[in-house]
Amino acid sequence: MERTTKKMLSNLFEIVAKELGKSTITYDNDKKVAIVGTWRIDNVPVYGGYTIEEIANERGAIHHPFGMRRMKPSQFYDFLHSIWDGILNGSIQGVK
């Protein structure tokens, strides 16, 4: 099994977020506010690894759209791939 890199996670995350209509640009520098509804990857190895956060208000509060469970890089990659596979299968079957 090959090593899961941050670049691999970032690329797959961008694809999944885009397909689900989520932006990954989380801050508006001109207005100095967080952009509500955008997604970002949060990684805290001490707490177990990766998770997805969604910006909940303009001050940057967050919630976890897929739960608070954190995953090791390889688990997170598999998790993102499961979402991507679901998107592809839904598109093939005409569900979107």
Helices and strands as residue ranges (DSSP letters): H 6-19, E 27-28, E 33-34, E 39-44, G 45-47, E 49-55, E 62-63, H 73-92
